[in-house]
Amino acid sequence: MCGIVGFTGNRQAAPILLDGLSKLEYRGYDSAGIAVRDGENETEVIKEKGKLRVLAEMTNNGQAVKGCCGIGHTRWATHGEPSAVNAHPHASDDGNVIAVHNGIIENYQELREKLIKNGYSFHSQTDTEVAVKLVDYYYKKYAPLPIEAIARAMVRIRGSYALCVMFKDYPGEIYCARKDSPMIIGIADGETYVASDVPAILKYTRNVYYIGNMEIAKLEKGAVTFFNIDSEVIDKKLTEIKWDAESAEKGGYEHFMLKEIHEQPKVIRDTINSVVTDGLVHFDTVSLTDEEIAELEQVYIVACGSAYHVGVDLQYVIESLTSLQVRVELASEFRYRDMKLRGKSLVIVISQSGETADTLAALRMSKESGVKTLGIVNVVGSSIAREADNVFYTLAGPEISVATTKAYSTQLVAGYLLALQFAKARGEIADERYDELLAEINTIPEKVERILEDKERIQWYSNKLVNVADSFFIGRGIDYAIGMEGSLKLKEISYIHSEAYAAGELKHGPISLIENGTIVISVVTQDRLIEKTVSNMVEVKSRGAKLMAVTTAGNYFLEDTAEFTCYVPKIEPLFAGSLSVIPLQLLSYYVSIGKGYDVDKPRNLAKSVTVE
Ligand code: F6R
């Protein structure tokens, strides 16, 4: 949603804040601001509408702002339009309290009215200004102690927040509080950092603390103290981040998305190797026992966006390999359904960030119902990773581009390994078939590499899509699941209207939209369904559609129907999604570039959706 950075130490804060914010721009980029304090002097607040570079220019890359303690923010507007006045930091009128915030304060209207009655006035439309003034109110009403004031405000606030606050009376100190919005605290020699996400501080330190829900932290130069909501000091474990700083940089690629597409062979291999040794899948880290798996009857896969599409693909894979029934659910719907979860069920939540509000709520609801839960998560220490009964970490590393690629691919492969292990633990797969399928999964990284080597063909074809207004993705079974992902990728970064349909559904309505020149992209990798999908392709072609096909090497006859055919290496059809998605990622990337869009930061989107 929004990105937060804070720093206190002996160096100038502003360049560090701007650098950290540049790593968090994927979380929001409609306005940005910093507040920096030089010793006992007044805090200087600079904020502006627009991308971070506007703020960088205003401050001469931070050189024009002096002081060794500060907080910064990059915004994705929720309450109030993108504007300088709505940009963070926000301050109380006398400058006593200055803060940045990520999240949503649900009862902000009610709190605002209370504060107005107590003489406060408001200048912005944000919920953050309410939080700032609430902290100020409690600070002045009771003992002027930051921790107490923040704790009292936390008790009154409903919603989610990661809050970083500076108090006029406490120079060199930053106070942080968190509920349901991500925030980490990093520590180095004589320096302390706070950020919404690891990449913002990775250059400076790898030693971090995860601040828990309803906890408060006091940051001083090179030191941090944690408190619970009762203002009691609590202990925390320091964690070492294993990601290297380079993986959070562009590494010579023009965009993060292209870099992340190219990282897929490596991160898929890493994810496989994290659980496969000596030809067997070992789930020691996942801690779901074979006995527990054998007893399961029902699996729910719950997620949002691309992670949901992973679930749709995995439904076919798990149901094909086991006798388990699988239901795939959108987290935003699942959480509000009045449904009874069956006792012998497992709820698998899939999330790159581990912070998606709806997915987290669905996980909590499942836990309350008493069923077992498993998170397939990328970000270590994220809320979902901490709260799920079991965690399978994908090893995608930091994913910066808003449009997911490498996290999606690692989630898919994690799901294949789970499906295989489910089949084995339940005695539903012969040893020979198990070995064969595991061997096939091991071929995925190298096959993805081969597809990437052929990217120029896709780049060439992408030119034909640059001026297109509408597109359709069709497929059956796993190919339909991949079509859904291809369609989302195209629409979110190239702003071309796009829809995905199960190919068999076309004639129940959508075919009426096909006219001369309509683009239809067909995914055709499932041997037993090829003929059926080809019939659907012929149906749309005869109505004027232009067809692109993504298929498996050998299906050359598709060139009779499609104007452009893209081949992926042969693989066990159950795992074909891992390959057929790659050309679709590349296609979306090149179309977006061809249209001159900011591919890593598509409009209206944020990387981590911590609000409903
Ligand atoms: C699309 C995309 C989103 C995410 C969705 C869930 O490219 O990235 O649709 O997949 O917002 O996010 P996570 O996986 O963080 O829960």
Residues whose N, C-alpha, C, O or C-beta is under 5 A from the ligand:
A	BS01	F6R	C304 G305 S306 A307 I350 S351 Q352 S353 G354 T356 V402 A403 T404 K607 V609
